[in-house]
Amino acid sequence: MTAVSIFNDVIGPVMRGPSSSHCAAALRIGRLARDLMDGEITEVLVEFDRAGSLPTTHDSQGSDMGLFGGLLGWEADDERLPNSAQALAEAGIKLRIKTVDVGDPHPNTYRLTLKNSRETHTLIAISTGGGMIEVIEIDGVALRMDGGYHETLLWCDADTPVCTLGLSDADKSVCITHNLGDQQLIQVKSDRFVGSDGSSVKRLSPVLPVPSRQNLRMPFTSCAAMLEHDADQNTPLWQLAIEYERARGSFTEEEVIAKMTDIVRILRKSIASGIAGTSYEDRVLNHQSGRFAEMMQKGRLLDGGALNRIILYVTAIMEVKSSMGVIVAAPTAGACAALPGAVIAMAEEMGKDETEMAKAMLAAGLIGVFIATRWTFAAEVGGCQAEGGSAACMAAAALVTLAGGTRDEAIAAASMAFQSMLGLICDPIANRVEAPCLGKNVMAASNALSCANMALAGYDPLIPLDEVIDAAKAVSERMPREHRCTSLGGLAVTPTSLEIEKRLAGLKKGCGTCACH
């Protein structure tokens, strides 16, 4: 398994759509599938396992939108994404979507059969949470791709020497040979494409912002290992995050801070556009943050101090997400608002600049590394405790960092925040990632603020962070499928939710496209 990257797996991608594990991940899978067909697709069959999450959510939560955009070669923040279904049809690509009974172990499994006039290929991939993916099979051959390498696939006779295929000695160290009887498939993972052109060669470009690399030596991958590594130096969490990401991506300290500062600026623009007002037909909630801002300015809300600004910013980001505006999955689209809303609002209240915001986000990113390494951000696997719980955990550490708290205080805040979110289910109303997601993002941010102050005051979290993450994973393994982002349980199946879903389905049918403005 390639080491987690803060910018790949935790704070990112920059995207449009309601769900990163649906929209952004599906788009990345589609991009790889497009490369497998050399950019020429005339037919695509998409199959979802009946027992997974996608048969009930692929349309309303953006899997279709993302996958179609990927098949067309688009980026995750492309403004054309809401109309990708129409664009796919206009490109002459015939589409079929089927539900099948195949017993896929992962709930977010995509089975694609792709055709053009020359060839047919199959690809199976999974969305692992937060926009991350893994290709697990091509043309019936079990393999692994994370989207971080230049992947060269060469089909040849079984007795063909590798040295005749145009691969250097350095390339051989990342060669994987898959035996196919009288043939072999050679998979080369590299920082560039290798081998000669030909009908038996396929080249799949990276889809992640931070490339994967062989033989990584990470300073730590768990909270316990980090504490052992840092010992009694008590290095601030944001500096440890920079040390980690420098090892993961070969960046300088300045580059890491600059990358996160760019993300902060995107998020601040999202907040401003959300408060100014958003509109979109296919959503549950209308624009509400503007009214909150007005009431706050007039002093007509209860005195929540900085918390009121946090609620405003969380709401604004969620509204931008639901109107297909540009957001950052942090760590997911469904939980995209709690962390940045809390950090940016509190930083502004404290008079902090964007560099300080970036440092707080980096501290949060390192906590997210520990979660992603041990578990998941996917609600389809872990319920909303994997999304909102993770966001609260990360935001608590970020807020302590803003306050100038210590490494251990930040970790204590993260532990306490996650402890209070265990068992949280994912039950989106009307099969849209809006409500109760908005309330859960606000709750996560409020929880983070409370736990940050508790940690700064010396409250004892009792349970180490790694053990809390493991406990959340154990809880998820006992959580019924209906409560893991399938829209088959909780608030999602109330009479009102079903009525709203029916009404929205009528709007979409009336406009004749997958989504409309």
LUMVO-529363 format. One record per residue (C-alpha): residue number from 1; x, y, z. Coordinates in pm, 1 decimal. Example, Ala and Ser with C-alpha at 12.3 -4.5 7.8 and 13.67 -1.06 7.14 Angstrom:
2
  loke         x         y         z
     1    1230.0    -450.0     780.0
     2    1367.0    -106.0     714.0
//
This chain:
517
  loke         x         y         z
     1       0.0       0.0       0.0
     2     132.9     342.5     -98.4
     3     175.1     574.2     199.3
     4    -107.4     818.8     256.7
     5     -49.1    1175.7     137.0
     6    -209.3    1475.5     305.6
     7    -286.6    1630.3     -34.1
     8    -405.9    1308.8    -199.6
     9    -597.6    1129.4      70.5
    10    -690.9    1385.1     336.6
    11    -717.6    1749.6     220.9
    12    -838.1    1716.5    -137.1
    13    -940.0    1675.9    -409.6
    14   -1055.6    2014.5    -533.0
    15   -1385.1    1912.4    -689.9
    16   -1751.4    1964.5    -767.9
    17   -2032.2    1742.1    -652.6
    18   -2204.5    1610.7    -341.7
    19   -1972.0    1323.1    -254.8
    20   -1599.4    1269.4    -301.3
    21   -1626.2     891.9    -273.8
    22   -1890.7     905.3    -546.0
    23   -1805.2    1201.6    -769.8
    24   -1427.4    1251.5    -752.3
    25   -1342.2     883.6    -715.5
    26   -1573.6     782.5    -999.1
    27   -1418.9    1051.1   -1218.6
    28   -1070.1     916.6   -1151.0
    29   -1184.8     564.3   -1231.9
    30   -1336.8     695.4   -1554.9
    31   -1010.6     871.6   -1646.9
    32    -814.4     546.4   -1609.9
    33   -1077.6     357.8   -1808.1
    34   -1052.9     616.4   -2086.1
    35    -675.1     568.0   -2101.1
    36    -722.7     191.5   -2118.2
    37    -920.4     252.4   -2438.5
    38    -668.2     504.6   -2578.1
    39    -932.8     772.8   -2542.4
    40   -1178.5     606.9   -2782.2
    41   -1495.7     460.7   -2629.3
    42   -1813.4     374.6   -2816.6
    43   -1987.5     159.8   -2554.5
    44   -1964.0     124.9   -2178.5
    45   -2144.2    -113.9   -1947.2
    46   -2141.4     -16.6   -1578.3
    47   -2231.7    -284.3   -1324.3
    48   -2297.9    -238.0    -951.6
    49   -2333.9    -519.9    -701.5
    50   -2683.3    -533.8    -552.6
    51   -2549.3    -564.0    -197.1
    52   -2325.8    -255.5    -230.0
    53   -2405.9     113.2    -181.8
    54   -2405.4     220.7    -546.7
    55   -2731.1      70.3    -682.3
    56   -2929.2     311.1    -462.5
    57   -2696.7     613.5    -474.3
    58   -2510.2     625.4    -807.2
    59   -2749.0     875.1    -964.9
    60   -2845.2    1105.4    -678.9
    61   -2502.7    1123.4    -510.1
    62   -2301.5    1193.5    -823.5
    63   -2131.7     866.6    -921.3
    64   -2281.9     886.5   -1268.7
    65   -2182.9    1250.5   -1305.7
    66   -1824.4    1182.0   -1201.7
    67   -1781.4     861.0   -1397.4
    68   -1915.6    1013.8   -1717.7
    69   -1688.0    1315.3   -1675.0
    70   -1390.7    1085.7   -1630.0
    71   -1478.7     885.8   -1939.9
    72   -1479.4    1217.7   -2125.6
    73   -1136.7    1308.9   -1983.9
    74   -1248.9    1596.2   -1759.2
    75   -1104.6    1716.3   -1427.0
    76   -1288.2    1687.6   -1093.8
    77   -1360.8    2062.6   -1079.5
    78   -1476.2    2097.2   -1441.4
    79   -1776.6    2329.6   -1464.1
    80   -1936.8    2098.5   -1723.0
    81   -1973.5    1808.1   -1479.8
    82   -2341.8    1859.9   -1392.4
    83   -2423.1    1797.4   -1760.4
    84   -2183.0    1507.4   -1814.3
    85   -2461.6    1260.7   -1896.7
    86   -2575.9    1475.3   -2187.3
    87   -2214.9    1527.3   -2298.5
    88   -2152.3    1151.3   -2290.2
    89   -2451.7    1093.2   -2517.2
    90   -2344.7    1374.0   -2750.4
    91   -2000.6    1211.0   -2773.8
    92   -2171.8     903.8   -2918.7
    93   -2091.7     675.9   -2623.9
    94   -2363.0     416.9   -2566.3
    95   -2422.2     361.7   -2194.7
    96   -2583.5      81.1   -1996.0
    97   -2604.1      56.4   -1616.3
    98   -2695.3    -276.4   -1456.0
    99   -2737.2    -409.9   -1104.7
   100   -2581.1    -754.7   -1063.3
   101   -2538.1   -1018.1    -792.9
   102   -2163.6   -1083.5    -774.1
   103   -2084.6   -1047.8    -403.5
   104   -1828.2    -768.3    -428.5
   105   -1666.4    -730.9     -84.3
   106   -1636.0    -351.1    -109.2
   107   -1960.6    -147.7    -123.9
   108   -1816.0     106.1    -370.2
   109   -1717.7    -128.5    -652.7
   110   -1732.8     -22.0   -1019.1
   111   -1733.2    -292.3   -1288.8
   112   -1678.1    -146.1   -1634.3
   113   -1687.0    -313.4   -1975.8
   114   -1555.4     -77.1   -2243.8
   115   -1570.8    -115.9   -2618.9
   116   -1466.2      55.6   -2939.5
   117   -1441.3     -67.2   -3297.6
   118   -1105.2    -237.6   -3229.8
   119   -1118.2    -384.8   -2883.5
   120   -1298.8    -461.3   -2559.7
   121   -1155.0    -426.7   -2210.3
   122   -1287.5    -471.5   -1859.7
   123   -1186.0    -281.8   -1546.5
   124   -1290.1    -326.0   -1183.5
   125   -1212.8     -52.0    -933.6
   126   -1320.0      58.1    -588.5
   127   -1369.3     397.7    -429.0
   128   -1195.7     383.4     -92.5
   129   -1311.0     719.3      47.0
   130   -1228.6    1087.5       9.4
   131   -1184.9    1056.0    -367.4
   132    -919.8     783.2    -343.2
   133    -945.4     475.3    -561.8
   134    -788.9     140.4    -633.3
   135    -808.7     -51.1    -959.8
   136    -815.0    -418.4    -863.6
   137    -861.2    -595.9   -1198.0
   138    -812.8    -536.6   -1571.0
   139    -927.5    -791.6   -1829.1
   140    -970.3   -1051.4   -1558.5
   141    -616.0   -1005.6   -1424.3
   142    -589.5    -915.8   -1055.4
   143    -359.2    -617.3   -1007.1
   144    -334.0    -294.1    -810.9
   145    -332.7      68.5    -925.8
   146    -380.2     367.8    -699.1
   147    -376.1     633.1    -971.7
   148     -46.5     778.8    -855.4
   149     191.6     620.9   -1108.1
   150     243.0     631.6   -1481.3
   151     119.1     277.8   -1545.4
   152     242.0      95.9   -1856.2
   153      72.3    -235.6   -1939.3
   154     242.2    -464.0   -2192.2
   155      86.5    -787.7   -2314.5
   156     335.3   -1031.4   -2470.4
   157     419.5   -1400.0   -2509.8
   158     509.4   -1579.4   -2189.8
   159     863.6   -1647.9   -2306.7
   160     940.0   -1288.9   -2414.3
   161    1242.2   -1157.3   -2219.4
   162    1168.0    -836.3   -2035.1
   163    1493.0    -686.7   -2163.1
   164    1355.6    -683.3   -2519.8
   165    1058.2    -464.9   -2427.1
   166    1245.7    -136.2   -2400.1
   167    1261.0    -132.0   -2020.6
   168    1569.7      -1.7   -1843.0
   169    1722.4    -165.1   -1538.1
   170    1565.1     100.9   -1321.4
   171    1226.1      22.0   -1469.5
   172    1263.7    -347.5   -1389.8
   173    1259.0    -271.3   -1018.6
   174     894.7    -163.7   -1049.8
   175     789.0    -432.0   -1296.6
   176     516.0    -676.2   -1197.1
   177     465.3    -981.7   -1417.1
   178     120.2   -1138.9   -1431.8
   179     130.3   -1489.4   -1580.2
   180    -155.6   -1565.3   -1819.6
   181     -60.9   -1910.0   -1944.6
   182      95.2   -1871.1   -2287.8
   183      97.4   -1492.5   -2239.7
   184     211.4   -1249.7   -1973.2
   185      98.9    -903.1   -1870.2
   186     383.3    -681.4   -1755.2
   187     275.8    -388.9   -1538.4
   188     531.3    -112.4   -1498.5
   189     484.6     150.5   -1228.7
   190     707.3     450.8   -1289.4
   191     736.2     827.7   -1296.5
   192     709.0     809.2   -1676.7
   193     576.7     576.4   -1942.7
   194     812.1     308.9   -2071.4
   195     835.4      61.7   -2358.1
   196     760.0     103.6   -2725.8
   197     426.5     188.7   -2886.0
   198     205.5     -89.2   -3012.2
   199    -139.2    -245.0   -3002.7
   200     -39.8    -453.5   -2700.6
   201      69.2    -154.2   -2492.4
   202    -158.1      60.4   -2275.5
   203     -59.8     371.7   -2085.9
   204    -267.2     495.5   -1793.4
   205    -177.5     842.7   -1667.8
   206    -169.6     940.8   -1299.3
   207    -486.3    1095.6   -1157.6
   208    -351.1    1204.0    -816.4
   209    -184.4    1541.0    -743.9
   210     100.4    1386.4    -542.4
   211     263.9    1102.6    -739.7
   212     320.7     761.7    -586.9
   213     681.3     655.2    -537.4
   214     858.8     327.8    -472.9
   215    1059.9     253.9    -159.6
   216     920.0     538.8      47.0
   217    1065.3     579.6     393.7
   218     808.4     757.7     605.4
   219     907.3     894.0     948.1
   220     583.1     757.2    1100.1
   221     234.5     647.4     994.7
   222      52.9     627.2    1329.2
   223       7.9     866.8    1617.3
   224     199.0     637.1    1852.2
   225     489.2     612.6    1607.8
   226     492.2     989.6    1568.6
   227     512.4    1040.3    1944.2
   228     796.6     792.0    1964.4
   229     971.3     963.0    1671.9
   230     936.1    1312.0    1820.6
   231     990.7    1197.7    2180.7
   232    1027.8    1491.8    2420.3
   233    1092.5    1750.1    2147.4
   234     724.5    1849.4    2151.8
   235     738.2    1968.6    1792.8
   236     416.4    2147.3    1687.5
   237     182.7    1919.9    1494.5
   238     193.9    2136.3    1181.3
   239     572.2    2101.1    1163.6
   240     545.2    1723.9    1199.8
   241     290.5    1734.1     916.5
   242     543.4    1912.5     696.3
   243     809.6    1655.8     786.4
   244     568.4    1378.3     688.6
   245     457.0    1531.2     358.6
   246     811.9    1621.4     258.7
   247     902.2    1254.2     289.8
   248     586.9    1148.1     102.4
   249     609.7    1389.0    -189.0
   250     971.9    1512.2    -202.6
   251     857.3    1869.1    -135.7
   252    1035.1    2153.2      39.1
   253     881.1    2305.6     351.6
   254     791.0    2615.5     150.1
   255     616.1    2403.4    -113.7
   256     406.4    2220.6     144.7
   257     291.6    2545.7     306.7
   258     226.2    2701.2     -34.8
   259      11.7    2404.1    -142.8
   260    -201.0    2428.0     169.6
   261    -224.1    2806.8     142.4
   262    -362.1    2765.7    -210.5
   263    -626.4    2530.3     -71.3
   264    -715.5    2782.5     199.9
   265    -770.4    3046.8     -68.0
   266   -1001.5    2816.3    -263.8
   267   -1198.8    2750.7      54.4
   268   -1229.0    3120.8     139.3
   269   -1367.6    3186.0    -209.9
   270   -1618.2    2904.3    -157.8
   271   -1729.9    3057.2     170.5
   272   -1778.0    3399.8      10.9
   273   -1976.6    3259.6    -281.2
   274   -2189.6    3051.6     -45.6
   275   -2286.2    3349.9     167.6
   276   -2354.9    3559.1    -143.9
   277   -2606.8    3299.5    -257.1
   278   -2628.6    2974.6    -451.8
   279   -2899.6    2809.1    -658.1
   280   -2951.6    2461.6    -800.6
   281   -3269.4    2272.7    -884.7
   282   -3174.0    1923.7    -774.3
   283   -3117.3    1984.6    -404.0
   284   -3305.5    1956.2     -77.7
   285   -3215.4    2282.9      96.7
   286   -3224.0    2633.5     -44.5
   287   -2980.8    2917.2      28.4
   288   -2982.5    2975.0     406.7
   289   -2639.3    3109.9     499.8
   290   -2719.9    3460.7     374.7
   291   -3006.5    3492.2     620.7
   292   -2783.7    3364.0     902.4
   293   -2522.1    3626.6     814.0
   294   -2787.6    3900.1     816.7
   295   -2924.7    3790.5    1154.5
   296   -2575.0    3766.4    1298.3
   297   -2485.6    4117.0    1181.9
   298   -2804.0    4258.6    1335.6
   299   -2731.9    4091.1    1668.6
   300   -3049.7    3886.5    1654.5
   301   -2887.9    3549.7    1721.9
   302   -2797.8    3406.8    2059.3
   303   -2444.6    3501.3    2157.1
   304   -2233.7    3210.3    2039.2
   305   -1915.8    3408.0    1998.8
   306   -1688.0    3261.2    1732.1
   307   -1919.4    2960.9    1703.8
   308   -2174.4    3168.8    1514.1
   309   -1915.7    3257.2    1249.4
   310   -1820.4    2887.7    1232.9
   311   -2183.9    2788.0    1175.1
   312   -2212.1    3051.0     901.7
   313   -1900.6    2931.0     722.3
   314   -1990.6    2562.3     754.0
   315   -2333.7    2634.1     607.4
   316   -2188.7    2840.2     322.9
   317   -1946.3    2565.1     217.5
   318   -2220.0    2301.1     230.0
   319   -2441.7    2516.6      10.6
   320   -2165.8    2559.9    -245.0
   321   -2116.2    2183.2    -249.6
   322   -2487.2    2122.4    -303.1
   323   -2499.5    2372.8    -590.5
   324   -2211.5    2197.0    -772.3
   325   -1969.5    2475.2    -691.0
   326   -1599.1    2421.5    -628.4
   327   -1510.8    2278.1    -287.6
   328   -1225.5    2084.7    -128.4
   329   -1294.1    1741.6      17.8
   330   -1152.1    1777.2     367.4
   331   -1155.5    1488.5     427.5
   332   -1464.5    1413.9     212.6
   333   -1726.5    1612.1      23.3
   334   -1999.2    1498.6     261.9
   335   -1792.2    1632.0     553.5
   336   -1617.9    1907.9     360.1
   337   -1732.5    2201.9     572.0
   338   -1661.0    2121.3     937.2
   339   -1281.8    2147.1     925.9
   340   -1233.3    2450.0     696.0
   341   -1538.0    2627.5     836.3
   342   -1403.8    2596.3    1189.8
   343   -1044.4    2684.1    1101.7
   344   -1110.7    2982.1     876.6
   345   -1382.2    3130.1    1097.8
   346   -1176.4    3097.9    1414.5
   347    -862.3    3228.0    1244.2
   348   -1049.1    3536.3    1125.0
   349   -1189.5    3592.2    1474.5
   350    -832.7    3573.5    1608.0
   351    -685.7    3798.8    1337.1
   352    -471.9    3516.7    1193.6
   353    -348.1    3523.3     833.0
   354    -369.8    3257.7     562.2
   355     -30.8    3111.5     652.4
   356    -155.5    3041.3    1004.1
   357    -472.6    2890.1     857.7
   358    -256.9    2667.4     636.9
   359     -51.8    2550.8     933.4
   360    -368.7    2458.6    1121.8
   361    -497.1    2270.0     817.2
   362    -165.8    2084.5     797.2
   363    -200.5    1979.4    1160.4
   364    -547.6    1850.8    1076.3
   365    -407.2    1676.1     769.0
   366    -159.5    1479.0     977.8
   367    -437.6    1357.8    1207.9
   368    -621.0    1255.1     891.8
   369    -315.8    1057.1     779.9
   370    -343.9     845.6    1093.4
   371    -714.5     783.3    1027.2
   372    -672.3     701.0     657.4
   373    -377.2     470.8     723.3
   374    -563.5     265.7     985.4
   375    -918.7     290.8     853.8
   376   -1125.1     489.3     599.9
   377   -1309.1     813.4     530.7
   378   -1586.1     634.6     335.2
   379   -1933.4     649.5     490.1
   380   -2024.3     349.4     274.1
   381   -1777.6     152.6     486.8
   382   -1794.4     324.8     824.1
   383   -2107.5     538.7     844.0
   384   -2087.7     912.3     911.5
   385   -1848.3     849.7    1198.6
   386   -1591.7     794.4     920.5
   387   -1672.0    1133.2     765.5
   388   -1812.6    1369.5    1027.2
   389   -1623.9    1193.0    1304.2
   390   -1296.1    1223.3    1118.8
   391   -1366.0    1588.3    1036.1
   392   -1432.8    1669.5    1402.5
   393   -1118.5    1485.7    1507.1
   394    -905.0    1674.1    1256.1
   395   -1068.3    2012.1    1323.7
   396   -1009.8    1983.0    1698.4
   397    -635.5    1941.7    1643.4
   398    -638.6    2233.0    1397.6
   399    -809.6    2466.5    1644.8
   400    -561.2    2381.2    1919.1
   401    -285.7    2461.0    1669.4
   402    -443.4    2801.3    1593.9
   403    -446.8    2872.2    1966.5
   404     -75.6    2795.8    1996.6
   405    -138.3    2474.3    2186.7
   406     112.5    2195.2    2214.7
   407     150.0    1879.1    2013.2
   408       0.0    1669.7    2292.9
   409    -290.6    1909.0    2346.5
   410    -377.4    1887.3    1976.0
   411    -372.9    1506.9    1990.1
   412    -583.7    1506.4    2307.8
   413    -843.2    1730.6    2141.7
   414    -852.2    1501.9    1837.7
   415    -905.3    1195.0    2053.7
   416   -1187.8    1350.8    2257.1
   417   -1363.4    1482.2    1946.0
   418   -1357.1    1143.3    1773.5
   419   -1469.2     959.9    2086.6
   420   -1791.4    1159.1    2096.4
   421   -1876.4    1080.2    1731.5
   422   -1852.0     699.8    1740.2
   423   -2158.0     524.1    1602.9
   424   -2278.4     816.1    1388.7
   425   -2480.3     677.1    1097.7
   426   -2505.5     803.8     739.3
   427   -2869.8     850.2     635.3
   428   -2900.7    1128.5     374.5
   429   -3249.9    1269.6     335.8
   430   -3395.8    1219.9     -13.0
   431   -3073.0    1042.3    -112.2
   432   -2889.3    1377.3    -134.8
   433   -2577.9    1462.6      62.7
   434   -2729.0    1774.4     222.4
   435   -2932.1    1688.3     529.7
   436   -2876.7    1578.4     797.1
   437   -2522.0    1627.4     660.3
   438   -2538.4    2003.4     720.7
   439   -2630.8    1952.6    1084.5
   440   -2364.4    1686.6    1126.6
   441   -2099.6    1919.8     984.0
   442   -2210.3    2191.9    1225.7
   443   -2207.6    1938.9    1509.3
   444   -1859.3    1822.5    1410.1
   445   -1725.8    2178.9    1409.2
   446   -1896.8    2263.4    1738.7
   447   -1761.2    1944.0    1891.8
   448   -1413.4    2033.0    1765.9
   449   -1428.3    2376.2    1929.1
   450   -1543.9    2230.6    2259.1
   451   -1278.6    1959.6    2261.0
   452   -1005.9    2204.7    2162.9
   453   -1084.4    2420.1    2463.2
   454   -1109.0    2115.8    2687.4
   455    -765.9    2000.8    2572.6
   456    -616.8    2347.7    2620.6
   457    -754.1    2335.8    2976.3
   458    -584.2    2002.8    3040.3
   459    -877.7    1761.6    3011.8
   460    -769.0    1396.7    2993.2
   461    -879.9    1211.0    2677.4
   462    -805.6     875.8    2846.4
   463    -797.7     674.5    2520.2
   464    -501.3     722.0    2280.0
   465    -597.5     844.3    1933.9
   466    -488.4     526.6    1752.7
   467    -710.9     319.3    1981.3
   468   -1006.4     551.1    1915.6
   469    -960.5     504.6    1540.8
   470    -945.6     127.5    1586.5
   471   -1261.1     142.1    1798.4
   472   -1442.7     335.0    1523.8
   473   -1337.3      69.8    1274.2
   474   -1469.4    -204.1    1502.0
   475   -1799.6     -18.4    1540.4
   476   -1831.2      11.9    1161.7
   477   -1791.3    -362.1    1119.0
   478   -2105.3    -409.4    1329.2
   479   -2301.7    -128.3    1167.1
   480   -2588.5    -245.1     943.8
   481   -2564.5    -174.9     572.5
   482   -2878.1      39.2     595.5
   483   -2687.5     294.3     804.8
   484   -2382.6     321.6     579.1
   485   -2478.6     567.0     303.3
   486   -2722.6     345.0     120.9
   487   -3029.1     565.0     182.7
   488   -3201.4     253.9     318.8
   489   -3225.3     350.1     686.0
   490   -3259.5     627.1     942.0
   491   -3396.5     960.4     820.9
   492   -3354.8     851.3     458.4
   493   -3662.2     625.8     475.5
   494   -3897.8     857.7     661.7
   495   -4218.0     943.3     471.2
   496   -4109.4    1305.7     426.8
   497   -3768.4    1204.9     292.4
   498   -3925.8     969.9      40.2
   499   -4170.8    1239.6     -68.3
   500   -3889.0    1491.4    -122.2
   501   -3694.6    1233.6    -322.7
   502   -4000.2    1168.8    -537.9
   503   -4044.6    1540.3    -602.4
   504   -3680.8    1587.6    -700.3
   505   -3696.6    1285.4    -930.5
   506   -3986.1    1453.1   -1109.3
   507   -3782.7    1770.8   -1157.3
   508   -3490.7    1578.1   -1307.2
   509   -3719.8    1383.9   -1537.7
   510   -3877.1    1707.0   -1651.6
   511   -3547.7    1870.6   -1744.5
   512   -3432.4    1567.0   -1942.6
   513   -3073.3    1564.0   -1815.2
   514   -2885.2    1411.5   -1524.6
   515   -2878.9    1745.6   -1343.2
   516   -2979.1    2098.4   -1421.8
   517   -2917.5    2450.8   -1296.5
//
